[in-house]
Amino acid sequence: MFHHIRILSLAFFFFSLNISAAQQDTLPKRIQASYVVTKNGQAFANVREQFVVTGNTYTVESTTKGIGVYALLGERKLASTGKLTSKGLQPKHFELHQGDNPKKALLTDFDWPKRKLQMRVKGELKEAALATGTQDLASFAYQFMYLPRPLKNNITVTLTTGKKLNQYVYKVKPEKELFSVAGKPYKTVHLIPVNQGKDQVESKELWLASEQNYILVRFLMVDENGAKLEQTLTELHVD
């Protein structure tokens, strides 16, 4: 079930425009965020994650714990490490672990010189061409900070889930939408899929805090059965 959660299974990211050194210098070096996930309005899981920049490297760690009966699924842990470049985050290695079962682990390496994405699934190696800007499930939410501002028009997103490589196009709605987290209001920009059609069985949408470096505030997915999974920010610490 956890594969439906945004931090665990969202499918997105980015193009290759450079950002200014001035913009990069003003961005956070450490972010700690907590989210609650609901399924059809009922509590499903809690997510805690940390993003840290040290020099020209970054790390992301994310842990999802199920609530109630979903706790039996075990913790789901994501980790991404890589470089900070003029285009933002450039992942080098990604891992996904589900509970204590090593057979469910996904290990991914980004070979940028050879432009190869190497994904290990159940011990088998799968390769794909590595496009500029490709992100993983742990890093992708933080890449929004490094895009030229303001976000506008369409955003093309390339993302590896650890099993495959996906590409999506999202439209940035011009109007701001307001969300409240622990009594604090957040103005957000809303990203909606422009390639959503009858052949696609899932719909995914994002809300990003426009005045807090486009940190993810809300994610909504409607699956092929009409079930709604929603991830909402509950706590945020930025340094």
N, C-alpha and C positions, 0 to 999 in steps of 0.2 A: 504493500500500500504506500510506503514512504516514497516510492518512485514518482508519485504524483505531486509531491511538494515542490514548490518553486526552487528552493535552494538545492533540492535534490534532483529535480527533473525538468526544470524550465529549459526552453530550447532557444537560446539567443546569443549573437554578438558580432562584430563591428567592422567599421571601415577604417581606412588607413590615413586619416588626416592628422598632421602634427598639431600638438598643442604648444602654447608658448611656455617658455621657462618660468615666466612670472606667474601664470596660472598654476603650473605644477608646484611651485614653491608655496603657494597658499593652501594647498590641499592637505587634508588630515594625514597624519602619520600613523595614527592608531584609531580604529573604530571598534567598539563593542556594541553589538545589537542583539536584541531578543525579539522573537516573534511568537505569536500563537497561531496555530493552524486549526481550522475548523472544516468539517465535512458536512455539508447541508446544514450548517448552523451549529453543529455539535462539536465540542472540543475533541481534537484528534491528536495533536502533538504540540510540543514546545521546541523551538529552535534557538540555539545560542551560537553566536559566531564572533570571530575576531579577525580583523584585518590589520596587518602591521607592515609599515614600510621602514626598512633599515638601509640607508644609503641608496643604492640603485637596485635593491632587491625587495621583494614582497613575500608575505606568507598569508594564507587564509586558512582558518580552521573553523569547521562548522559541525555541530552535533545536534542531532534530532532525537528526542525521546518521546515515545508514544505515551498517551494519556489513557488510563484505565486498561481495557483489554488490549489496546494497541501497544502497550508497554511490552507485551509478550514477543513482539517482533524484534526486540533488542535495539540498542542504539545504532544509529546510522551516522557514520563519521566521514566527512569530506576534508581533504587537504590539498592545497595548491601552492606551489612555490615557483618563482620565476623572477624575471628582470623588470625593472621600471624603465621604459624607453620614452622617446619623444612622442610615441603613438599610444602611450599608456602601458597597460600590463601585457607582458609577453610570457605566458606560462612555459615552464620547463618540465614540470612533473605534476601529475594529478593522481590522487588515490581516493577510492570509495570503499568503505568497509561497512558491511551489514552484520551487526551482532558479532559473534565469535566464529562465524563460519568462513574459513579462508576461501572456500569455493565461490563465495559471493563477492569476493574482492575484485575490484576493477583497477588496473594500473595503466596509466597512460603517460607516454613520453612524447615531447614535442621536439623533433629534430629540425630546427629552423635552417641550419646550413643546407641540409639535403631536402628541405621542404617535405618532410614525411611525418605523419602522425601515426604513432605506434601504440595500439590499444591491446592490452592483454586481458582476455575474457576467458575464465576457466582454464587458464594455462595456455590458451591458443593465441597466437599473435595475428592481429588484423591491422592492415596498413591502409592509410588514405592520404591523398594529397593535402598538404598543409597550406591553407590560404592565409594571407596576411590578416592579422586581427583576430584569429581564431581564439576562443576562450574555452574554459571548462566550467563545470557546474558550480565550483567553488569561487572562481575568480570573476565570472561574468557580471555579477551585480555591481561590482566595484569599478568596472571599466567605464560605466556611465560617467563617473567623475572626471574622466580624462578626455571626454569628447569635447570638441569646440563648442562654445556657448554663444547664444542659447540653443538648446536642442530644438530642432525644427525640421519640417519636411519629413522625409522617410529615412529610417535607419535600417540598414541591412545587417543582420546578425548571423554569425557563424559560430556554432557551439558543438563541442563534443560531449556526449553523455558518458563516455568511457566505453560505450559499445558501438556507437556510430557517430557520424557527423551530419549535422542538420544546418540548414540555412533558412532564415525567415526575414520578412520585411515588415516593419512596423511604422505606422503613421503617428506622429506627435500631434495630439489635439491642441489647438492654440489657446483655448481657455483654461484657466487654472481651476483646480478642484480642491476643496478644503477638507482635511482630515484632522481629527483630534487624537493625540496619543498621550495618555496620562494627564489630561487637561491642557496639553500644549498643542496649539494648532499648527498644522503643516500645510503650506500651499504645495500642490502637486501638479505635475504634468502627467497626462494620461496617454499611454502608448497602447494602440490597438492594432491588431493584424490587418494588413491590407490585402493579404492573399488568402483570407479565410473564405473558403468556398464549400460547395456541397461535397467535394471529395475529401475534405478535412473533417475528422471526427472529433477533434478537440479545439477549444478556443482558449487562448491565454492572453491576459491583459496585465499591464504593469502601471503602477502609480509611483512616481519618483518625486522626492522633496526638492522643489526647484530652488529653495533658498538655503538648503543644507547639502550642497554639492551633489544633488541627484541621488541621494541615498534611497534605497528601496523602502517604501512605506507600506505598500499593499500589492499583493499578487492574487489574481483570480483565475482559476481554470475551471472550465466546464467540460467534463469528459464525454465520451461517446454515448453514455447512458443518461446524461443529463445531470449527473452528480456534480455539486459545486464544492471545490476545494479552495479555501481562501486563507491566505497568509497575511497577517497584519502586524505591524510593528507595535511592540509594547514597551520597549525601553531602548534608549540610545545614549551612548557616551562617546564623545569625539574629542581627540587631542591633536 
